[in-house]
Structure formats: structure tokens, C-alpha cells
């Protein structure tokens, strides 16, 4: 699996994108892939997008989205797995490009958004995975998104002596409706959560319900601390996350 990062943003440099790709590669190699008992993909920055192989999954670094406030999403478009990262909403709402701030680990960064989407491409490549949760009687299905429940938590990956912010992510135990905390923890890398199907401050979950008539409806459940500008970006399509 090859994930190609390309840069069409005027706000983020090619050098920064190359560093973000390196940080995400380390995170996938050492943390995410082992936690999910899978092999890590190769993550490469391409300064020339015409050099990207046709089989690669592409992460597009852009300035803005067509939807106000969007930070990023991944999707399946015309049988192509891709993702889009938007730098301007992060930078215009108090965020930074990529340097981790230990005094403010919840600070929005373009690098953590990039990490978020790459982790979720890895964990839910077709953006259609759901898990039956703890409220089975209500028909709740939880989107199998690795970073949404803990997306406001970041931690550092060191690249060339610089600490780069990457996103926290959930473990497979988070998807276990019968998990016993004392036996199945941790539920996420940073050990913020104490039960499956829960979220940390600043996180959210996509929850779908199947009616007796076979109709699927979905909603986004936010923690109280998620700011309105960020809530506004969440897309209604189930295949875009």
C-alpha cells in the first residue's frame, strides 16, 4: 500500500509536507499498524504530482474546502481512495503548521489533521466500516474511524530533531461492545478513554441507525467542547468522513 501526499497549498511548504509524511510514517510503523496487527503502508511526499503512481492512495494538501471550516476528510471517489487536508481553517483558528506544543497538546495543527486522515485511510479504506455498539437494542452502528473519538488529542513524533504533532487514535478494543476496562484497556494510544464507544473532550463519533424498514440514518455526536466552527465542517455523506 502506497499513500502519496501532494501539496497544492500556498500556506504549507513542500519541506513541511515532507516532514509530515515522515512523521506519519513513523507513527504508522511504530504505533498504529502494530496496535491493529497490520502492516504499515508506505507514506511518501511527491513534490511533482505527475510522478505519483496510479495505484497510490492520494492525500491532497489544499488551502480551503468548498465547505466552510472543513479541516479534512477521506473518502472513496470513483473507486479511488483519497483524502483532503485543508490548511487555512486550522491556521485561521489559532492552529499551527506542525510543531507539537507540550503546553497545549490540544492545539490544532495541519500535521495532526494529516495524521488523522492517513490513520483513518489505513483503518477504514473505503470509509464504510461500522461496528455494532453497546446500544444494540437501539440499532446503533458506530463508524470505524480511528481518530474521530480522540481527534483533539495529539502527541509528538520527532523528525530531524523537531517534535511534530500527530493525532491520537483508538485501539481495536474500542470496537469491542463486551470489553471489560480492567482486561481490555487501553482503548486508545494516549490512554484517554476508559470504555469502548466513548470519546474524549474535543472528539466526536458518527453513529448510524438501521430502522425496521431497512432505512439508514446517521448523526454526528460531539463532545461539548467541540467549537461550532468545527462542527460546521462535518459532512452528511456516510462515505466521507
Buried (B, 14 or more C-beta within 10 A) or exposed (E): BEBBBBBEBEBBEBEBBBBBBBBBBBBBBEBBBEBBEEEBBEBBBBEEEEEBEEEBBBBBBBBBBEEEBBBBBBBBEEEEBBBBBBBBBBBEEEBBBBBBBEEEBBBBBBBBBBBBBBBBBBBBBEBEBBBBBBBEEEBBBBBBBBBBBBBBBBBBBEBEEEBBBBBBBBBBBBBBBEBEEEEBBBBBBBEBBEBBBBBBEBBBBBBBBBEEEEEEEBEBBBBEEBEEEBEEBBBEEBEBB
